[in-house]
Amino acid sequence: MGSAPSADFFQPLNADDPAIVGGYRLAAVLGAGGMGKVYLSYTPGGRPIAIKVIRPEFSEDPEFRRRFQQEVRAAERVQGLYTAPVIDSDTEGAQPWLATAYVPGPSLAHAVARHGALPVRSVLLLTVGVAEALHVIHGAGIVHRDLKPANVLLASDGPRVIDFGIARAADSTALTSTGVSVGTPAFMAPEQASAGTVTPATDVFALGQIAAFTAIGASVFGDGPSHAVLYRIVHEDPDLSALPEELRPVVTRCLSRDPADRPTLTEVIELCNAASEAPLRQGEDWLPQAVAGSITERLRLPAPAPTPPPQPPTAAATPTPVPTEVSPQSPAPGAPAVPAAAPGYTPTGVAAAPTQAAPAQPAPGAPGVVPPGYRTPPPYAYPQPSYPQAQPQFSQPQYTQPSFAPGHSTPPPFHTQGFVPGPPAPPRPKRTGLIVIGTVAAAVIGLVVLGSLLPDGAGQGGGDKASGGGSGSQKRPDPQPVAYQGIEVPQNHQLMFADNPPRPAEEPTGAGVLYGHGDLFYYRDTLFGDEKFGTANGKLVLLNNSEKGSLETCRAVTRFTEKIGLDQLTDGSQVCVLSKAGHITLATFRGRSGAKGETSFITVDLTVWRNADDAAKK
């Protein structure tokens, strides 16, 4: 694996770690978290990169993959001075991964744990740097959701925010659909801890906690079990008694329990500059000497793992190419190969060889012996087996041979290696009359039985189709409605009705006229002031005052459209949304908030009948 890591933060690869990910040869382990493991690697030009490989539990969830693909695409647009840019990814492989620039510096969590609280000037420079990073991240339509000291790295010229947006991919998946919120409990906002709506203001709350943590050296909501910390975040005030006086204005406002009372990121930077005696400028001296020394240590990177020289065939050798010349004893090119060192293993669709005593195995390396691990050895190294009379047991032959003619279950004699068919059986006497009489009698009896099973009137006019014993004419019962109250949808965000609960997600397109692909979206053009409430995945109908919102009403109305101007909606307006996935939703508009120039929100109540359209068709 190349040279040994230079410090304890470069861990050697374990036996279960991959050697190569996406063509990048791994050099060391940088760390592990709840969503995956991070490795050190290098670009072809020698630049170090960090590769995060997602855990298999998340990889197997299709909803996670969909969200992860969206988040990676959005993260690739983030190119800030205080972020680690995404440079490569694979969202569709067996295990998704993404690669970012390597930041040679400790995390804020590691620095505080080893060196204690940082001086006020370092805290202010850290806060304005993270605020600038969040400004760029939010501008790409991403809410970080898991901003914490472990996700802030300390570089020589300022902080770097990492892992932005990835936590949302894990939200509302099979692993978190039971009500578990994604994020680190000690740094969650109240609305996040109580499974409320996550907005950019959620990250501002976490920023306030990070500033206080850096200055105090501990969480302002204390330690202990997660549920106890979350309770204090939602119901109690933070402990700021040890916070330096200069930092109180910015930290206090960031930690407001109401998201609307928290400052904007621009205001955060202004408050930090007001608290500083000298203008805040990032430089090589922004960190204490002890912490800066950790950066120097992380510049001594382990060397890239060299490409191993060719080795003679061993038990772990790479499979040899499939032979191009096909013989009756060797599989065709591209056919599934049978591992030579797996006793009893039978690939799908290939029958096992006839049961017989296993011949004595010569020593490895002897002539004619297949080295273990070779999936498809060359013909000259393959012992020629014989298949006396057992070969006709192949039910699904995997090899295309001219001997397998349509309608034949056994090969012709010249392909059976000694198989000689016996004399043909004597012909049976024909009994045509008895067969015809028996067939007619069976048909009459079948019609009588079928008629007794059909409901009254079935078959008259040919309009009903019986299926499964006459149950085809019965309609499947309507699904039970699920209600969600007070969902706040920020501008340029969308909802998916399959999510439980539906939570606002950033539009993959970021902005423009494509509106993502949500079941319900709120779009606001900040340039022209155009505001739309609509669907990109179905159709909707604005109900009149005389129409009572219900499942029956939503199925009956036909004044379909895809977008409604926000000026057409008032508090209490009801809109039926019929998604292409078959979900029917009654959305009740509860108003809009947000002043001019700020991020605006709409509030809606939802009543969702999932798969209701399918139930109506059954």
Helices and strands as residue ranges (DSSP letters): E 20-21, E 24-25, E 28-32, E 36-42, E 48-54, H 56-59, H 62-75, E 86-90, E 97-101, H 108-115, H 120-139, G 149-151, E 152-155, E 158-161, H 166-170, G 185-187, H 190-193, H 200-216, H 226-235, G 245-247, H 248-254, G 259-261, H 265-275, H 289-298, G 379-381, G 391-393, G 413-415, H 432-453, G 471-473, E 482-490, E 493-495, E 505-506, E 520-525, E 530-534, E 538-542, H 551-556, E 563-565, G 566-568, E 574-579, E 584-593, E 601-609, H 612-617
